[in-house]
Amino acid sequence: MGNRFQVHPTPLAGLSVLERTPRGDSRGYLERMFCDEELGAAGWVGEIKQINHSFTKNRGTVRGLHYQLPPHSEIKLVSCLRGEIWDVVVDLRRHSSTFLQWYAQVLSADNHRSMLVPEGFAHGFQTLTDDVDMIYFHSAPYVQLAEAGVLANDPALSISWPLPMTDISQRDQGYSLITENFRGVLL
């Protein structure tokens, strides 16, 4: 049957965009969302420990930028099942040559792309359409005390969001600005 994923490296080491290959006929299609063997070669390590589904009602909404602190760091496989998003990932790995650089990719139900986000990266997105459904596969369970984040509109990151930010949660607005004292994540 062949590989069901095309792996596209990004400028941020370890971060990949996956293109799922639907197989179908006149009735519709089947699309593999996860395969341990195939995704292991792309950087997935370990088991799936948690799967989350999110729904975002309004276009322009920003969620994130979230990550978990070690020892609860996680790998995420992020996919958009309905609608379209601007998916953003920021490298927070302390000793990385791309520390505090970001990468973004449009994920949609139509383009069959997923983002494979390694440990030590913050993740967030902006909805480009109304009524967006997302699915996330996590290599570690959520731990509230390990939850952390950076501001989506932090000037130190200069993320080019495609739309005005219309809705950001109080939690996501409460993260501190990145200062010269920010040391990132040590894995």
Order of alpha helices (4+ residues) and beta strands (2+ residues): beta-beta-beta-beta-alpha-beta-beta-beta-beta-beta-beta-beta-beta-beta-alpha
